[in-house]
Every structure is written in structure tokens, then in C-alpha cells.
């Protein structure tokens, strides 16, 4: 049974930092491109970042570029998202997702991801 579980969310002040983790089990982690998505209050789910299977390709939404860093530890089957310089617009539920194989040009398309976690809430206070 595949499990994808996010953790590390919470309340943070504007300008602060948080580190999200996503632990997985039941899947061949190093065979999956991994991604982070988020859904803010009253908004659609949006792409945040993705990382290739060997960590050689990373992608970021323009809104987080330069502030967020995605990484993964294949030995621990864990995905990370280091988030710095938070703004209130970062308030959202953050989801971890797994895409089998290389994502190519579809890394930002949520529909192409095979497995999802339930999300972790990040709230940025102004």
C-alpha cells in the first residue's frame, strides 16, 4: 500500500521559514519524479516545485523561485521543501505528489501525478 505523508507545516510570520517533509512508503521512490503543489484559500491547486528522480532537474513556480528549495533523499524515500522569506500569499495547504518516471514537460500538471498526500497546512501571518 502506497503512503505519502506530509509534515512540517504550521504558523509562521512574514519573512520566516519552514521546512516541509514528505515521507513515502510502498513505492519505488527513486523511480518517481516528485512534486509539491499547494491550494490557498479560495484558489485552485497550483504547482510549486518538482525534482527529478536523480535530483538533477528542479523546477519552480515563478512565485516561489529564489525563496523555496526542493530536495530529496532517495535512501530515506523522503522529499523536502525548504521555504524561506514567506509572504501571506504562501498561506495554503501544501501537497506532496509522486509522478512515475520522468515528468518531462508535464512536471507542473497535477493530473499526471500518480500518488498524493493529504497535505499540510502552512499559514503565514502578516
C-alpha positions in Angstrom: 0.0 0.0 0.0 1.4 3.4 -1.0 1.6 6.1 1.6 2.6 9.7 1.1 2.6 11.8 4.2 3.5 15.5 4.5 4.7 17.1 7.7 6.3 20.3 8.9 3.5 22.8 8.2 2.4 25.4 10.8 2.1 29.0 11.6 5.0 31.3 10.5 5.4 35.1 10.4 6.0 37.0 7.2 9.7 36.7 6.3 10.1 33.4 8.3 11.0 30.0 7.2 9.6 26.5 7.3 10.8 23.1 6.0 8.3 20.6 4.8 9.0 16.9 4.6 7.2 14.2 2.7 7.8 10.6 3.7 6.7 7.8 1.4 6.3 4.0 1.7 5.1 1.3 -0.6 6.6 2.8 -3.8 10.0 2.7 -5.5 10.8 6.3 -4.5 13.8 6.7 -6.8 11.6 5.8 -9.8 9.3 8.8 -9.3 9.6 12.5 -10.1 8.4 14.3 -7.0 6.5 17.5 -6.7 4.9 20.0 -4.4 1.6 21.6 -5.1 -0.5 24.0 -2.9 -4.0 25.2 -2.6 -4.6 28.6 -1.0 -7.9 29.8 0.4 -10.4 30.1 -2.4 -7.9 29.2 -5.1 -7.2 26.4 -7.4 -4.4 23.9 -6.7 -1.2 25.2 -8.2 2.3 23.8 -8.9 5.0 24.8 -6.6 8.1 22.8 -7.4 9.3 19.5 -8.8 12.5 17.4 -8.7 13.7 14.7 -11.0 14.5 11.2 -9.9 18.2 11.8 -9.5 17.8 15.4 -8.4 19.5 16.8 -11.5 16.4 18.8 -12.7 14.4 21.1 -10.5 11.5 23.3 -11.4 9.8 26.1 -9.5 6.8 28.3 -9.9 7.7 31.9 -10.6 6.0 32.9 -7.3 8.5 30.9 -5.2 11.6 30.9 -7.3 14.6 32.1 -5.2 12.7 31.6 -2.0 11.9 27.8 -2.0 14.3 24.9 -2.5 13.2 21.4 -3.2 15.4 18.4 -2.4 15.1 14.7 -1.9 16.8 11.8 -0.2 16.3 8.6 -2.1 17.8 6.5 0.6 15.2 7.8 3.1 12.4 7.9 0.5 11.8 11.5 1.6 11.1 14.7 -0.2 11.7 18.2 1.3 10.7 21.8 0.6 12.7 24.5 2.3 10.7 27.6 2.3 12.2 31.0 3.1 11.1 34.6 3.1 7.4 33.7 3.5 4.7 36.1 2.4 1.0 35.8 3.3 0.4 34.6 -0.3 2.2 31.4 0.7 -0.7 30.5 3.0 -2.0 27.2 1.7 -2.3 23.5 2.1 0.8 22.0 0.6 0.6 18.6 -1.1 3.4 16.2 -2.0 2.9 14.2 -5.1 4.7 11.4 -7.0 4.9 11.0 -10.8 6.1 7.7 -12.1 9.2 8.1 -14.3 10.5 11.3 -15.8 8.0 14.1 -16.0 9.4 15.9 -19.0 7.3 18.9 -19.9 4.4 17.8 -17.7 6.0 18.4 -14.3 3.5 21.2 -13.4 0.4 19.2 -14.4 -1.2 17.8 -11.3 -3.2 15.3 -13.4 0.0 13.5 -14.4 0.9 12.6 -10.8 0.1 9.2 -9.6 0.1 9.5 -5.8 -0.8 12.3 -3.4 -0.5 13.0 0.3 -3.3 14.6 2.3 -1.5 17.9 2.7 0.0 20.0 5.5 -1.3 23.5 6.3 1.1 26.5 6.1 -0.2 29.7 7.5 1.8 32.9 7.1 0.8 35.8 9.4 1.3 39.4 8.3 
